[in-house]
Amino acid sequence: MGSSFLDLFSNDLAIDLGTSNTLIYVKGKGVVCNEPSVVAVQDAEDRRRRRIVAVGIEAKNMLGRTPDSISAVRPLRDGVITDFDVAEEMLRQFIKKANTRRPSFLKPRIIVCVPHGITEVEKRAVRESAESAGAREVHLIEEPMAAALGAKLPITEACGSMVLNVGGGTSEVAVISLKGIVFSQSVRVAGDKMDDAIVNYVRRRYNLLIGDRTAEQIKIAVGSALPTTENLAIEIRGRDLIHGVPRAVTVQEAEVREAIQESLHQIVELVRTALEKTPPELSGDIVERGITLTGGGALLRRFDDYLSKKTGLRVILADDPISTVVMGSGLVLDQLDALRDIMMH
């Protein structure tokens, strides 16, 4: 079935449906779409009559800048679908963008990454969204497994590998051995929580109101888990909460570090719990191999050094942390028969 006659006419896809970003891998083509999971919606009294105005990067650019009649919606929260209709339309638009390669006679087979421990109801929501968006067959794979595959860890061998995926909505840690997840746990603390913490810090420290987008820009521009040698700083603008007028302030890297400290601490605690719950034989493998770090949150400066310092273990940053999960799902797509048993049923 792996390369049947039908496959010649189908554009099979792997989708990393994330809280912050959605990435799509097309078989034989690689990652063709990496866009924010944001949809701009024209509001209506009846939710079903809402009109989609923009999707992805175009919609994200509207965040905080729309008239009252248009709202920018993120249809996923903490890695799961919270707005079914909007998620379906977003998927449909992304799949359309990804499939412009050539006209397809067949609907694609789609593999979607989902968090480990997802409920049956949530699984059904993902499957139905993908089917309604135009899939002929939908397979689900757990994110930690996809991340481990994408990071080229030896998941089929009888040895333990630990992967920590820090996304937008959740941070998830997993210990994998013999094509199975031995232990996995997640916390709803990741990139978004860090952005919230920055918003709150700037409000407290400077009496300045900033939006989520500005907070994210601060995190990307000057955020770090440990001090850098560069003493980074960024000038930002927001609304003065006392006088109500726009004002500019300069934020230093040390301030951002202080703001996100609690989030970082919770992610370290997640890893410590996983290490405590890992069977002794596999613990030895992890001490030897270290922890592999993936996901967009892994790009925070010196995060790997911070984790290493707090756990005493080697931390390996994946080559392309943002694409690791979708690349792993793409591998499953390319070797569907050989890797069918690692997918969720």
C-alpha positions as CSV (number, residue, x, y, z in Angstrom):
1,M,0.0,0.0,0.0
2,G,3.0,2.3,0.7
3,S,3.5,3.2,-3.0
4,S,0.3,2.0,-4.6
5,F,-1.1,3.3,-7.9
6,L,-3.4,5.6,-6.0
7,D,-0.4,7.3,-4.2
8,L,0.8,8.7,-7.6
9,F,-2.2,10.9,-7.7
10,S,-2.4,12.0,-4.1
11,N,-0.6,14.7,-2.2
12,D,-0.1,13.1,1.2
13,L,0.5,15.5,4.1
14,A,1.8,15.5,7.7
15,I,0.5,18.3,9.9
16,D,1.9,19.6,13.1
17,L,-1.2,21.4,14.4
18,G,0.3,23.6,17.1
19,T,-1.2,26.2,19.4
20,S,1.1,28.9,18.0
21,N,2.1,27.6,14.5
22,T,0.9,25.0,12.0
23,L,3.5,23.3,9.9
24,I,2.7,21.1,6.9
25,Y,5.0,18.5,5.3
26,V,4.2,17.3,1.8
27,K,5.5,13.9,0.8
28,G,8.5,14.2,-1.4
29,K,8.6,18.0,-1.0
30,G,9.4,18.7,2.7
31,V,8.0,21.5,4.8
32,V,5.9,23.7,2.6
33,C,3.9,25.7,5.2
34,N,4.8,27.3,8.5
35,E,2.1,29.8,9.5
36,P,0.7,31.1,12.8
37,S,-2.4,29.2,14.0
38,V,-4.5,32.3,13.9
39,V,-7.7,33.1,12.0
40,A,-9.3,36.5,11.6
41,V,-13.1,36.2,11.8
42,Q,-15.9,38.6,10.9
43,D,-18.3,38.2,13.9
44,A,-21.9,37.4,13.5
45,E,-24.8,36.8,16.0
46,D,-25.0,33.2,14.9
47,R,-21.5,31.5,15.4
48,R,-22.1,29.3,12.3
49,R,-22.4,32.4,10.0
50,R,-19.1,33.9,11.0
51,R,-17.0,34.8,8.0
52,I,-13.3,34.0,7.7
53,V,-11.4,37.1,6.7
54,A,-7.8,35.9,6.8
55,V,-5.7,32.9,7.9
56,G,-2.1,32.4,9.2
57,I,0.4,35.2,8.9
58,E,-2.1,37.6,7.4
59,A,-4.4,37.1,10.4
60,K,-1.6,37.3,12.9
61,N,-0.7,40.7,11.6
62,M,-4.2,41.8,12.5
63,L,-3.9,40.8,16.2
64,G,-4.7,43.8,18.3
65,R,-5.4,45.9,15.3
66,T,-8.9,44.9,14.2
67,P,-12.2,46.8,14.4
68,D,-14.7,45.4,16.9
69,S,-16.5,43.5,14.1
70,I,-13.4,41.4,13.4
71,S,-11.7,39.2,15.9
72,A,-8.4,37.3,15.6
73,V,-9.1,33.8,16.9
74,R,-6.6,31.0,17.9
75,P,-8.6,27.8,17.4
76,L,-6.2,25.7,19.5
77,R,-5.5,26.1,23.2
78,D,-2.8,24.0,24.9
79,G,-2.4,21.9,21.8
80,V,-6.0,20.8,21.4
81,I,-8.9,22.2,19.3
82,T,-11.2,24.6,21.2
83,D,-13.0,26.1,18.2
84,F,-14.0,23.3,15.8
85,D,-15.4,25.4,12.9
86,V,-12.5,27.8,12.8
87,A,-9.9,25.0,13.1
88,E,-11.5,23.2,10.2
89,E,-11.5,26.3,8.0
90,M,-7.9,27.1,8.9
91,L,-6.8,23.5,8.1
92,R,-8.7,23.7,4.8
93,Q,-6.9,26.9,3.8
94,F,-3.5,25.6,4.8
95,I,-4.0,22.3,3.0
96,K,-5.1,24.3,-0.1
97,K,-1.8,26.3,0.1
98,A,0.2,23.2,0.6
99,N,-1.4,21.4,-2.4
100,T,-0.8,24.0,-5.0
101,R,2.1,21.8,-6.2
102,R,-0.2,20.1,-8.7
103,P,-3.8,19.4,-9.1
104,S,-4.7,16.2,-7.2
105,F,-7.2,13.6,-8.4
106,L,-7.5,12.3,-4.9
107,K,-8.0,13.7,-1.4
108,P,-4.7,13.4,0.6
109,R,-3.9,11.0,3.4
110,I,-3.0,13.1,6.4
111,I,-1.0,12.4,9.5
112,V,-1.7,14.9,12.4
113,C,0.5,15.3,15.5
114,V,-1.4,15.4,18.8
115,P,-0.3,15.7,22.4
116,H,0.3,12.5,24.3
117,G,-2.7,11.8,26.7
118,I,-5.2,13.5,24.4
119,T,-8.8,12.3,25.2
120,E,-11.0,10.3,22.8
121,V,-13.3,13.4,22.3
122,E,-10.2,15.5,21.4
123,K,-9.0,12.8,19.0
124,R,-12.3,12.7,17.3
125,A,-12.3,16.5,17.0
126,V,-8.9,16.4,15.2
127,R,-10.0,13.5,12.9
128,E,-13.3,15.2,12.0
129,S,-11.6,18.5,11.4
130,A,-9.0,17.0,9.0
131,E,-11.7,14.9,7.2
132,S,-13.9,17.9,6.8
133,A,-10.9,19.9,5.5
134,G,-10.4,17.4,2.7
135,A,-8.6,14.3,4.0
136,R,-9.4,10.8,2.6
137,E,-7.6,9.1,5.5
138,V,-6.5,10.5,8.8
139,H,-3.8,9.0,11.1
140,L,-2.7,10.5,14.4
141,I,0.7,10.4,15.9
142,E,1.8,11.5,19.4
143,E,4.0,14.6,19.4
144,P,6.8,13.2,21.6
145,M,7.1,10.2,19.2
146,A,7.1,12.5,16.1
147,A,9.7,14.7,17.8
148,A,11.9,11.8,18.7
149,L,11.7,10.5,15.1
150,G,12.4,14.0,13.7
151,A,15.4,14.3,16.0
152,K,16.7,11.0,14.7
153,L,16.6,9.2,18.1
154,P,16.8,5.4,18.0
155,I,13.2,4.9,18.9
156,T,13.0,1.3,17.6
157,E,15.9,0.1,19.9
158,A,15.7,-1.2,23.4
159,C,17.2,1.8,24.9
160,G,15.7,4.9,26.6
161,S,15.6,8.3,24.8
162,M,14.2,11.4,26.5
163,V,12.7,14.2,24.4
164,L,11.4,17.6,25.7
165,N,9.2,19.5,23.3
166,V,8.5,23.1,24.2
167,G,5.8,24.5,22.0
168,G,3.4,27.5,22.2
169,G,0.7,26.0,24.5
170,T,2.4,23.1,26.2
171,S,5.7,21.6,27.2
172,E,5.8,17.8,26.9
173,V,8.5,15.4,28.1
174,A,8.6,11.8,27.1
175,V,10.8,8.7,27.6
176,I,10.7,6.4,24.5
177,S,12.0,2.9,24.0
178,L,11.1,0.1,21.5
179,K,8.6,2.2,19.5
180,G,6.6,3.0,22.6
181,I,6.2,5.9,25.1
182,V,7.3,4.6,28.5
183,F,6.5,7.8,30.3
184,S,5.1,11.1,29.2
185,Q,3.8,14.2,31.0
186,S,3.0,17.7,29.9
187,V,2.4,21.1,31.5
188,R,0.5,24.0,30.0
189,V,3.5,26.2,30.4
190,A,5.4,27.1,27.2
191,G,5.9,30.1,24.8
192,D,2.5,31.6,25.4
193,K,2.9,31.6,29.2
194,M,6.3,33.3,28.8
195,D,4.6,36.0,26.7
196,D,1.9,36.5,29.3
197,A,4.6,36.8,32.0
198,I,6.4,39.5,30.0
199,V,3.1,41.4,29.5
200,N,2.5,41.3,33.3
201,Y,6.1,42.3,34.1
202,V,6.1,45.3,31.8
203,R,2.7,46.4,33.3
204,R,4.0,46.1,36.9
205,R,7.5,47.5,36.3
206,Y,6.7,50.4,33.9
207,N,2.9,50.9,34.2
208,L,2.8,50.2,30.5
209,L,0.3,48.1,28.6
210,I,1.6,46.0,25.7
211,G,-0.1,43.3,23.6
212,D,0.9,39.6,23.2
213,R,2.6,40.3,19.9
214,T,4.9,42.9,21.5
215,A,5.6,40.5,24.3
216,E,6.6,37.8,21.8
217,Q,8.9,40.2,20.0
218,I,10.6,41.1,23.3
219,K,11.1,37.3,24.0
220,I,12.6,36.7,20.6
221,A,14.8,39.8,20.5
222,V,16.2,39.7,24.0
223,G,14.9,36.6,25.9
224,S,17.4,34.3,27.5
225,A,17.3,31.5,30.2
226,L,20.9,32.4,31.4
227,P,22.9,35.6,30.9
228,T,24.4,36.2,27.5
229,T,27.6,38.2,26.9
230,E,25.7,40.7,24.7
231,N,23.6,42.5,27.3
232,L,20.7,42.6,24.9
233,A,18.0,45.4,25.0
234,I,15.0,46.4,23.0
235,E,12.9,49.6,22.8
236,I,9.2,48.9,22.9
237,R,6.0,51.0,22.8
238,G,2.8,50.6,24.7
239,R,0.1,52.6,26.4
240,D,0.9,54.4,29.6
241,L,-1.6,53.2,32.2
242,I,-1.4,56.4,34.2
243,H,-1.7,59.0,31.5
244,G,-3.3,56.9,28.8
245,V,-0.8,58.1,26.1
246,P,1.7,56.0,24.0
247,R,5.1,55.7,25.6
248,A,8.4,54.0,24.8
249,V,10.6,52.1,27.2
250,T,13.8,50.0,26.9
251,V,13.6,46.5,28.2
252,Q,16.9,44.6,29.1
253,E,17.5,40.9,28.8
254,A,17.9,40.5,32.6
255,E,14.3,41.9,33.0
256,V,12.9,39.4,30.6
257,R,14.8,36.6,32.4
258,E,13.2,37.7,35.6
259,A,9.8,37.7,34.0
260,I,10.0,34.2,32.6
261,Q,11.8,32.6,35.5
262,E,8.6,30.9,36.9
263,S,7.8,29.4,33.5
264,L,11.3,28.0,33.1
265,H,11.2,26.6,36.7
266,Q,7.9,24.7,35.9
267,I,9.5,23.2,32.8
268,V,12.5,22.0,34.8
269,E,10.2,20.4,37.4
270,L,8.4,18.6,34.5
271,V,11.7,17.1,33.4
272,R,12.7,16.2,37.0
273,T,9.4,14.4,37.5
274,A,10.0,12.4,34.3
275,L,13.5,11.5,35.4
276,E,12.1,10.3,38.8
277,K,9.4,8.1,37.1
278,T,11.8,6.6,34.5
279,P,12.6,2.9,35.1
280,P,16.3,2.5,36.4
281,E,17.5,0.6,33.3
282,L,16.3,3.4,31.0
283,S,17.6,6.1,33.4
284,G,21.2,4.9,32.6
285,D,20.6,5.4,28.9
286,I,19.3,8.9,29.5
287,V,22.4,9.8,31.6
288,E,24.5,8.6,28.7
289,R,22.5,10.1,25.9
290,G,21.2,13.2,27.4
291,I,17.9,15.1,26.8
292,T,16.9,16.2,23.3
293,L,15.2,19.6,23.2
294,T,12.7,20.4,20.4
295,G,9.9,22.9,19.7
296,G,9.8,26.6,19.1
297,G,10.4,27.3,22.8
298,A,13.7,25.6,22.5
299,L,15.0,28.6,20.6
300,L,15.1,30.7,23.7
301,R,18.8,31.7,24.1
302,R,20.8,29.4,26.4
303,F,17.7,27.3,27.3
304,D,19.8,24.1,26.7
305,D,22.5,25.3,29.0
306,Y,19.9,26.2,31.7
307,L,18.3,22.8,31.5
308,S,21.7,21.1,31.7
309,K,22.7,23.2,34.7
310,K,19.4,22.4,36.5
311,T,19.3,18.6,35.7
312,G,23.0,17.8,35.6
313,L,22.5,16.1,32.2
314,R,23.7,16.8,28.7
315,V,21.0,18.7,26.7
316,I,21.1,18.4,22.9
317,L,19.3,21.1,20.9
318,A,17.6,19.6,17.8
319,D,19.0,20.9,14.4
320,D,15.7,22.7,13.5
321,P,13.6,22.7,16.7
322,I,10.5,24.2,15.1
323,S,10.3,21.6,12.3
324,T,11.4,18.5,14.3
325,V,7.8,17.3,15.0
326,V,6.5,17.8,11.5
327,M,9.7,16.2,10.0
328,G,9.2,13.2,12.2
329,S,5.6,12.9,11.0
330,G,6.8,13.2,7.5
331,L,9.1,10.2,8.0
332,V,6.1,8.2,9.1
333,L,4.3,9.4,5.9
334,D,7.3,8.3,3.8
335,Q,7.5,4.8,5.5
336,L,3.8,4.3,6.4
337,D,4.0,0.5,6.4
338,A,7.2,0.2,8.4
339,L,6.1,2.7,11.0
340,R,2.4,2.1,11.1
341,D,2.6,0.6,14.6
342,I,3.8,3.8,16.2
343,M,0.6,5.7,15.2
344,M,-2.4,6.0,17.5
345,H,-5.4,3.8,17.0
